[in-house]
């Protein structure tokens, strides 16, 4: 297995630490996991590279063999949040293939909100995501970052659903519903029921099945 040499600097000493490909993958995953943990607790701005490196058992110097900056690590973590959140919504579409289009959409939105709540990912999104995106190199954001509308469009198209008032309205509506996750403390113990009610009402009013997409086609497209 190929090994990657990492230069580690400690005081006045320099030596090489060789990581296998599997170790590289594991360290990268662990760094992203630690970034998420820090992102929802102390926040990105209070998290240091040294802290992240120590948490996964590597030196500060070795950190830069995996990510060129702390911001790029947190960006990788943000991409993971988007991927996992919309995967939860996609799974809900698949599991509710027999339901009416609006009910499938409501189930998908609920699944995304529940995932964000359980993972506490919205803490990072609300507090640090905008700041992070401003600090990214423009070419990185342009090449890799997909906004909510892109994810929502992909999700709805996979489900054979089309917004009656256009994709911009659908994306704004879904974003509005997702924003409730950060206010569930103020809403109180009835938040789950409130969320279900909010999701069901708009889904029925702004979504319909895309013309020419049968239930069988929908099931095929989400399998």
C-alpha positions in Angstrom: 0.0 0.0 0.0 1.3 3.4 -0.9 2.6 5.6 1.9 2.5 9.3 2.2 5.4 11.0 4.0 4.4 13.8 6.3 7.0 16.2 7.8 6.3 16.9 11.5 8.0 19.8 13.2 8.4 19.6 17.0 10.6 22.2 18.7 13.9 22.0 16.7 13.4 18.4 15.5 12.2 17.3 12.1 11.2 13.8 11.2 9.0 12.0 8.7 5.8 10.1 9.6 4.5 7.8 6.9 0.8 7.3 6.7 -0.8 4.5 4.6 -3.6 5.3 2.2 -6.0 3.9 4.7 -4.6 6.0 7.5 -4.9 9.1 5.3 -8.6 8.3 4.7 -9.2 7.7 8.4 -7.5 10.9 9.5 -9.4 12.9 6.9 -12.7 11.4 8.1 -11.8 12.0 11.8 -10.8 15.6 11.0 -14.2 16.3 9.4 -16.0 14.6 12.3 -14.0 16.7 14.8 -14.8 19.8 12.9 -18.5 19.1 13.1 -18.2 18.5 16.8 -16.4 21.8 17.3 -18.7 23.6 14.9 -21.8 22.8 17.0 -20.1 23.4 20.3 -17.5 26.2 20.4 -17.9 27.3 16.8 -15.5 27.5 13.9 -14.0 30.8 14.9 -12.9 29.6 18.3 -11.5 26.4 17.0 -7.8 26.2 16.2 -5.8 24.0 13.8 -3.8 22.8 16.8 -6.9 21.7 18.6 -8.2 19.8 15.6 -4.9 18.1 15.0 -4.5 17.1 18.6 -8.0 15.6 18.6 -7.1 13.1 15.8 -3.6 12.4 17.0 -1.5 14.2 14.4 0.8 17.3 14.6 -0.2 20.8 13.5 2.2 20.5 10.6 0.6 17.3 9.4 -2.8 18.9 9.4 -1.8 20.9 6.3 -1.1 17.7 4.4 -4.9 17.0 4.5 -6.3 20.5 4.3 -4.7 23.8 3.2 -6.5 25.7 5.9 -9.0 25.4 8.7 -11.6 27.0 6.5 -11.3 24.3 3.9 -11.8 21.6 6.5 -14.9 23.3 7.8 -16.1 23.7 4.1 -15.7 19.9 3.7 -17.7 19.4 6.8 -20.4 21.8 5.5 -20.6 19.8 2.3 -21.0 16.6 4.4 -23.9 18.3 6.2 -25.6 19.2 3.0 -25.1 15.6 1.6 -26.4 13.9 4.7 -29.3 16.2 5.1 -30.6 15.8 1.6 -29.9 12.0 1.7 -32.3 11.9 4.6 -34.9 13.7 2.5 -34.2 11.4 -0.5 -34.6 8.3 1.7 -38.0 9.7 2.9 -39.1 10.1 -0.7 -38.2 6.5 -1.4 -39.9 5.2 1.7 -43.1 7.0 0.9 -43.3 6.3 -2.8 -46.9 5.2 -2.5 -48.1 8.5 -1.1 -49.5 11.5 -3.0 -46.8 13.9 -4.3 -47.5 16.6 -1.7 -47.4 14.1 1.1 -44.1 12.7 -0.2 -42.7 16.3 -0.3 -43.9 16.9 3.2 -42.3 13.7 4.4 -39.0 14.7 2.7 -39.0 18.1 4.3 -39.8 16.7 7.7 -36.9 14.1 7.4 -34.4 16.9 6.5 -35.5 19.0 9.5 -35.4 16.1 11.8 -31.9 15.2 10.7 -30.7 18.8 11.2 -32.2 18.8 14.7 -30.8 15.5 15.8 -27.4 16.2 14.3 -27.4 19.7 15.8 -26.0 20.8 12.4 -28.1 23.9 12.2 -26.0 25.4 15.0 -23.0 25.6 12.7 -25.1 26.6 9.7 -26.7 29.5 11.5 -23.6 30.8 13.4 -20.7 30.1 11.0 -21.7 29.0 7.5 -22.0 32.6 6.0 -18.8 33.7 7.6 -17.0 30.6 6.3 -18.2 31.1 2.7 -16.9 34.7 2.8 -13.4 33.4 3.7 -13.2 30.7 1.0 -11.2 31.3 -2.2 -13.6 32.3 -4.9 -12.6 29.4 -7.1 -13.3 26.9 -4.4 -16.8 28.2 -3.7 -17.6 28.5 -7.4 -16.4 24.9 -8.2 -17.8 23.1 -5.2 -20.5 24.9 -3.3 -24.1 24.3 -4.3 -26.8 26.5 -2.7 -30.1 25.3 -1.2 -32.0 25.9 -4.4 -29.7 23.5 -6.3 -30.2 20.7 -3.7 -34.0 21.3 -3.5 -34.3 21.3 -7.3 -32.5 17.9 -7.5 -34.6 16.5 -4.7 -37.9 17.5 -6.2 -37.0 16.4 -9.7 -35.9 13.0 -8.4 -39.4 12.8 -6.8 -41.2 13.8 -10.0 -42.4 17.0 -8.3 -42.7 20.5 -9.7 -43.3 23.7 -7.8 -46.4 25.5 -8.9 -44.9 28.9 -8.2 -41.4 28.2 -9.5 -38.3 26.8 -7.9 -37.3 30.0 -6.2 -40.5 30.0 -4.2 -40.1 26.4 -3.4 -36.5 26.8 -2.2 -37.5 29.9 -0.1 -40.4 28.0 1.5 -38.3 25.0 2.3 -35.6 27.3 3.8 -38.2 28.9 5.9 -39.3 25.6 7.3 -35.7 24.5 8.0 -35.2 27.8 9.9 -37.7 26.6 12.4 -35.2 24.0 13.6 -33.1 26.7 15.3 -36.2 28.0 17.1 -37.6 24.8 18.4 -36.6 25.8 22.0 -38.8 28.9 21.8 -41.7 27.0 20.1 -41.6 24.4 22.9 -42.7 20.8 23.4 -45.2 21.0 20.6 -42.4 21.7 18.0 -42.7 18.2 16.3 -46.4 18.7 15.7 -45.9 22.3 14.6 -43.3 21.2 12.1 -45.6 18.5 10.7 -48.4 21.0 10.3 -46.2 23.6 8.6 -44.7 21.0 6.2 -48.0 19.5 5.2 -49.7 22.8 4.4 -47.2 24.4 2.0 -46.4 21.1 0.3 -50.0 20.7 -0.8 -50.3 24.2 -2.0 -47.1 24.7 -4.0 -46.2 21.2 -5.4 -47.8 18.9 -7.9 -46.6 15.8 -9.8 -44.5 16.7 -12.8 -46.4 16.1 -16.0 -45.7 12.7 -17.5 -44.3 11.3 -14.3 -46.3 8.3 -13.2 -46.0 6.7 -9.8 -44.1 3.8 -11.3 -41.7 6.2 -12.9 -41.3 8.0 -9.6 -40.5 4.7 -7.8 -37.9 3.9 -10.5 -36.3 7.3 -10.3 -35.8 7.1 -6.6 -34.7 3.5 -6.4 
